[in-house]
Amino acid sequence: MAEAKKASVTFLLIMGILTAILGVIAIGSPAVAGTAVVYIVGAIMLIAGISQVAMGLKAEGWSHKLLPLILGTVTTLGGIAVLAHPILGMEILTMILAAYFVAEGIWKVVASFSFRPAQGWLGMLFSGVITWLLGAMIWTQWPASGMWAIGILVGVDLLITGMALIFVAMTLGKIADKIEEVTTQSEPPSEDAAHA
């Protein structure tokens, strides 16, 4: 049982280290990481589009066929376009990302004032301002920001996730060691020790 726990903690630690390393690599080469994300999005769109078309073809009656066929065709063409032109896809994703950050930043700033005077409202206000500034920076540097924004954000996310996994693994390892220590201390002495 203890060996299984240690193996799972070790696996979690290795995954954390690998994820953090991938994050550092993505931050170091954001254009490559951003392109990889675009290819993944394009592949997902292509698979989803083909699936919708297949569902539309299997459906009975034109009323059930039409919508899946139209949506599937549009999604498939979108996936092909993204895969054929990853730089354009990265620019479009970056524009969507910038708009999202600007909107989220404004929402956080407005929402933070509704939490006053509760503790932590300044933190939310600060987070909203930073998010808005990040969105504005990506927006004002568009389309050039497409070459770095997605890759750096993915890299930061991977790095933070990796660090979190490492900390969780270390904490679980300490807990497993404590449980093993307590279990060892509470075990009754063996028969050989009792006869001695």
Secondary structure, DSSP 4 states (H G I P E B T S, - for coil): -HHHHHHHHHHHHHHHHHHHHHHHHHHHSHHHHHHHHHHHHHHHHHHHHHHHHHHHHHSSSHHHHHHHHHHHHHHHHHHHHHHH-HHHHHHHHHHHHHHHHHHHHHHHHHHHHHTTTSTTHHHHHHHHHHHHHHHHHHHHTTTGGGGTHHHHHHHHHHHHHHHHHHHHHHHHHHHHHHHHHHHHHHSPPPHHHHH-
